[in-house]
Amino acid sequence: MNEREVFQRLLLIVEEYYAGRQSGKFLDYFDPDELRQLLQLDHHPEGCDWDRLFDWTEKYLRYAVKTNHPSFVNRMWSGASLPAVVGEIITAISNTSACTFETAPVSTLLEKYMIDQMLEIVGFEDGQGQMTTGSSNANMIAMMCARNLHDPAAKDAGLFGCRRLLAFVSADAHYSMDRAANILGIGLEQLIKVPVNDRGQMDVTVLEKKLVDCCESGSHPFFVAATAGTTVRGAFDPVEPLLVLRARFGFWLHVDGAWGGATVLSERLRPQFLPGLEKADSFTMDFHKMLGSSLICNVLLLNNRRDALARTLSAGDGSYLFRETEDELLDFGPASLQCGRRVDSLKWFLDWKFHGRKGLAARVESFLDLCGYAEECVGRHPELEMMAPRASFNVCFRYVRDEASANDFNLALRTRLYQRGISMVGCAYIEERLVLRLLITNVSMGREDIDRYFAELVAAGREMDSEWRAGAK
Ligand SMILES: Cc1ncc(COP(=O)(O)O)c(C=O)c1O
């Protein structure tokens, strides 16, 4: 097969997959041993031709989860939008690292352009930003900037002998905060989890008491993170009261908008969900979640601190790579965690231009409406119950059973739906009770898909319920 034929075959496979992305089952399930057999991983140890390679690419797609399928309501992302896919293909074929302008001139300018767009939309002045490898790492970089700002010796001397630094997040914050505290030498004991109220939002009164205690004990409250859209319940911690506390205690206020940060694009939703955001110190959001870009597409933005990223992150001798330019901030490398930087900017830019801010905002607004509809559906089925008041985009529910068996039953129901290729939904625990967490991020989904989703779930639940009652578990 010559190169031209390779590309023709590739495009044929891609096109065919894309055309069928929402039809049939979302998954042909095989257990790991069966799948290993089907994939024939040991074949052709000495190398093989293109036909054999395409056999594997076709198998990859045949046994993959169709994340574009309306029955995939499992994660904060689903199948990528087409402009993002085009961007990914071009990124792969032109393979470069976005750490310097020299190796990635267009990407560098696209990234800067998009960051400027976002700084303006968010309302950060004299700010700075970068695309990172996801909100987990963006949260860590924000915490790192805060750490080094509050203890400038930390970069050179480490945290040995310095004042005890305390960070505060809600009890429902993402686990990446714990990872950040671990990696940055803050220590998990210094990451204080503030309880949430009955709507899943950080209890600011309790936070205030904890801040007072922290100062009285001689420790230093250097970082508070509000979550804009918590992972399980979708709650938005209130930023405005946190700004009042920041004025008193002087911490860095970060907003983790990995999930719900997308509401910043909607003029209708922003005042409801993100009042005060423009005064925070930093903000991160993922374009690969609700906004439909492909994994990974994230941005971290800093307010009023043009040099904080480079000051915090640069270390070691990068002179073999980085050149002084007229605009010394042109290269992203010196202010990044890693050396090789994947080009994520092209797909971001293409998506942005294709949909426009208004198109993306409309997408987020329609997801919220659909989540309201999903909640209504739960109310209509006597077999189902909501497990937390819906705070935004997350619909947390379960199949009704007695408390003693509810967790096991719902977990088994979820597994059955997955293994039969019927649907895939997330699950999590709220106060030790297992909930099914429905998330809608698929732009082609409508009310009829949601009706079908719940009808299938209830049918499988009834079937399982009678099996369990008959003791045939
Ligand atoms: C609130 C929140 N923050 C951070 C993250 C991590 O995002 P990423 O997957 O981009 O690292 C998630 C992921 O689900 C999240 O829900």
The ligand as a Tripos MOL2 file, in Angstrom:
@<TRIPOS>MOLECULE
LIG
   16    16     1     0     0
SMALL
NO_CHARGES

@<TRIPOS>ATOM
      1 C1        -14.5860   19.7150   39.4010 C.3       1 LIG1
      2 C2        -13.4980   19.0390   38.6390 C.ar      1 LIG1
      3 N1        -12.2490   19.5300   38.6890 N.ar      1 LIG1
      4 C3        -11.2310   18.9680   38.0240 C.ar      1 LIG1
      5 C4        -11.4330   17.8600   37.2480 C.ar      1 LIG1
      6 C5        -10.2770   17.2410   36.5060 C.3       1 LIG1
      7 O1        -10.3380   17.5900   35.1720 O.3       1 LIG1
      8 P1         -9.3520   16.8970   34.1000 P.3       1 LIG1
      9 O2        -10.0070   15.6060   33.7570 O.co2     1 LIG1
     10 O3         -9.3490   17.8670   32.9700 O.co2     1 LIG1
     11 O4         -8.0310   16.7340   34.7270 O.co2     1 LIG1
     12 C6        -12.7080   17.3060   37.1570 C.ar      1 LIG1
     13 C7        -12.9390   16.1050   36.3240 C.2       1 LIG1
     14 O5        -13.9360   15.5100   36.2990 O.2       1 LIG1
     15 C8        -13.7680   17.9040   37.8710 C.ar      1 LIG1
     16 O6        -15.0020   17.3970   37.8500 O.3       1 LIG1
@<TRIPOS>BOND
     1     1     2 1
     2     2     3 ar
     3     2    15 ar
     4     3     4 ar
     5     4     5 ar
     6     5     6 1
     7     5    12 ar
     8     6     7 1
     9     7     8 1
    10     8     9 2
    11     8    10 1
    12     8    11 1
    13    12    13 1
    14    12    15 ar
    15    13    14 2
    16    15    16 1
@<TRIPOS>SUBSTRUCTURE
     1 LIG1         1 GROUP 0 **** ****
